């Protein structure tokens, strides 16, 4: 007679290091059509971009181009080597230096990170915000497509931001790295046209 009580084996997960993750990417272990990022040791599937998301990312990048001066540049959906267990691919990162500075390695710091969020809103507000705060990203914006606002997070301490603002169309924001460059929130938000 079989034993009615079966031992349960706890599920184990493997936390990946950034070095392991980059090695798998380098040898083509994920395939070219897979969209992934590493966050806190976990390999996360990135959701596919819908038209509204792509539009908001393009609008934000165009607006930020007016603010970025020599000594920094914009990277769109490219890896950011945050720490030993995180390599997210933010929608937009304004990083110090020039593209040639990162020929051998991804940047590990950013002057500004912007995520465009609809289905990923909770993830971007929580897990990503904690990772960015923990790594002292001083200026983190979420273009929130659900509520059509821009959420601005600043003053990181530990794994949290102490200053969180919700800005709507009609208001303006300037990146911390370019305080004289005020951007209209409406310029970052796509509008839906009907008919």
VODOKE-100598 format. One record per atom (N, C-alpha, C): y, x negated, z; residue in one letter. Coordinates in steps of 0.05 Angstrom, whole numbers, plus 5000, padded with zeros to 4 digits. Atoms other than C-alpha are relative to their C-alpha. Example, Ala and Ser with C-alpha at 12.3 -4.5 7.8 and 13.67 -1.06 7.14 Angstrom:
% residues 2
497649825000a491047545156a502449825000a497650164999s497947275143s502250155014s
This chain:
% residues 195
497649835000x500050005000x502549825000x497650165002x506849734981x501850055024x498249984978x511849595035x502450184992x497849805007x516950175036x502749875003x497350124997x522549725058x500049754982x499750235017x524749235006x502449845009x497850174993x528948645021x502150014978x497950005020x535648674987x501249714999x498950265004x538248034958x503050034994x497149975005x545847974962x500749884973x499150115026x549247884895x501849775005x498450244997x552247204888x501849994975x498350055023x558147054845x500849705000x499250275002x560346384820x503049984995x497150045004x567546184829x500349754982x499650215019x569545754770x502449835007x497650174998x574145164774x501450004973x498650015025x579445074722x498849794982x501350215017x575944434698x497550114987x502449885012x569444814688x500750204978x499149805020x573045384652x501049874975x498950145023x576844904606x497849874984x502250125014x570344544590x498550204983x501449795015x566945194569x501750084975x498249935022x573145364526x499849784979x499950225019x573144664495x497449984983x502550015015x565844704474x499450264985x500349755015x566745404445x498050195012x501949844985x562545744498x500650305001x499349714999x566346404495x500350134973x499649885026x567346504421x503050044995x497249995006x573946544385x501350275002x498849734999x574847294388x500150125028x500149904972x574147364464x502749925013x497550054986x580547434505x499449995030x500750044972x579547144575x502249855014x498350174984x583446834631x498649955027x501250074974x581546494697x502050065021x498249944978x584546774761x498449995026x501350034974x582446564831x497049944997x502850075004x575946284804x498350194985x501549805015x573946904766x500950024971x499449985028x573646964691x500450304994x499149725003x577347604673x500250074970x499649905027x576847994608x502850114998x497349895005x583848124581x499750244982x500149765016x585048814553x501349944973x498850025026x586648884480x502850115000x497249925001x593948964463x500450254982x499249775016x596349644441x502749944988x497550045015x602349714395x502449995019x497849994982x607049894452x500349745017x500150254986x604949274491x501149774983x499150215019x605948814431x503050024995x497249965005x612749124418x501749915024x498550084976x615149024490x499949695003x500250294998x612648304489x501949874980x498250115020x616448164424x502950045007x497349954992x622748494450x500949815023x499450174978x622448094514x500449714991x499850275010x621247444478x502649964985x497550025015x627147574431x502449995019x497850004981x631747734490x500249745015x500050254984x629647114528x500949764983x499250225017x630846664468x503049945002x497150044996x638346774479x500649865026x499650124974x637546504550x498949735003x501450264996x633145904541x501649784986x498550235011x636845254532x498349764997x501550255002x634844544519x498749935027x501450074975x629844294569x498050215009x502049804995x625544924567x499350144974x500849845023x621845364518x498150225008x501649764995x618046014512x497249964989x502950005008x610346034509x499150295002x501149725001x607146704489x497049995000x502949964998x600146864512x498549734997x501350264999x598246144525x499449925029x500950064973x594745834585x502249865017x498350124980x598445634647x498149905022x501850134981x594645144692x501150025028x498749954974x596845444758x498949835023x501250164978x591945114806x497149954992x502750085007x584744884810x498150234993x501749775006x581945594803x501450224983x498549805016x587145954760x501249894975x498850075025x589045904688x500650264984x499449745014x592246574668x501449944974x498650015025x595246714600x502150215000x497949804998x601747074615x501050084973x498849925026x604947484560x502249824992x497850185006x611047044565x500449815024x499350204980x612346404604x502249824989x498050205006x618746004602x499449765016x500950244986x616645304618x501949774995x498250235003x620444654629x498949824978x500950205020x620244124574x500050114972x500249935029x618344174501x497050024994x502849975007x611844334465x498449745001x501550255000x609943604457x499349905028x500750074972x610043524533x497350105008x502549884992x603743944535x497849964979x502050065020x599743634478x497349945013x502550094986x594543364529x499250195023x500649834977x594943894583x501850254999x498349764998x597544594596x502149975022x498050014978x603844684637x498950115026x500949904974x602744794711x502250155015x497749874987x609545094727x501550164979x498449845018x614145614697x502650075014x497449914990x621445784705x500150305003x500249715000x619846514690x497450084988x502449885012x613546914678x500550294996x499849725006x613547594645x497350114992x502449865009x607548054641x500850284991x499649735010x607648694600x497650165009x502349864988x603449214635x500150304995x500649715001x600549904623x497450045015x502649974986x593149924638x499649785021x500350224982x593749254674x502150005023x497849994981x599549474719x499149935029x500950064973x595749464785x499149715003x500950285000x592548794769x502449815000x497750185002x599248484750x501750025025x498549974975x602648764813x498649875024x501550094977x597148524859x498849724996x501450265002x592347964839x501749794986x498450205014x596947634789x502549935017x497750054984x603047704834x499349815023x500850184979x599247374891x499649714990x500550275011x597046794847x502649874992x497450125008x604046694819x501749935025x498550064976x607246734888x498949755014x501450234987x602146254918x500649744987x499450255016x603945754863x503049974996x497150044999x611445824876x501450064974x498549915024x613346174811x502350175011x497749884987x620346364832x501050264987x498949775015x621746894779x497750124984x502349865013x616247394759x500950284994x499349745009x617748014718x497650154989x502049835013x613248594699x501550214984x498949785017x615349024640x498050235003x501849784992x612249664667x500350224979x499949815021x610650104607x499450295010x500649734989x608150684650x502550145009x497549884989x614850804685x502549924985x497750105016x619350454634x502149885018x498350164982x622249984686x499249714997x500750284997x622449234695x499949945030x500350084972x619749004762x500549715002x499250284996x622948354785x499149915027x501050114975x619447944838x501149715003x498850264994x622947354870x499549925029x500250104972x622946934934x497150005009x502850014991x615546754939x499749855026x500850134975x612846585008x497050065003x502949964998x605446475015x499050124974x500949875024x602046954968x501450274995x498549755004x607447484967x502949944992x497250015007x614347604939x501650165020x498349874980x619747774989x502150194988x497949845013x624648074939x498850134975x501249855022x622048624893x502150214992x498149805010x626849044850x498850154976x500749845024x625649604800x502550054985x497649975016x630749594744x499450184977x500349805021x631750144694x502049954977x498150025022x635250214627x502750075011x497349974990x642650164639x500749785019x499650234982x641749574687x499649744984x500350275013x641748824671x498749815020x501350214984x637948214696x500549734987x499850275010x638947474689x497849835012x502150184989x633346964695x501349815021x498950194980x634146514756x500749744987x499550255013x633945924710x502450014981x497749975017x639646204668x501850235011x498649784986x644046604716x502450124985x497849895015x649646704665x499150164976x501149865023x645047024614x498950275008x500949734992x644847764631x498750154977x501549865020x639648154593x500050305007x500249714995x639948914586x497150085002x502749914996x633649224613x499150174976x500749845024x633849714554x499049834977x500850185022x632949114508x497149915003x502750084995x626148974540x498050234997x501749764999x623449684538x499850134972x500349865026x620449984474x500650305003x499649715000x622450684457x498050124982x501949865017x617551174429x501550204982x498749835019x619851524367x498150224992x501749785007x617152214351x500950124974x499449875025x616752554284x500549814979x
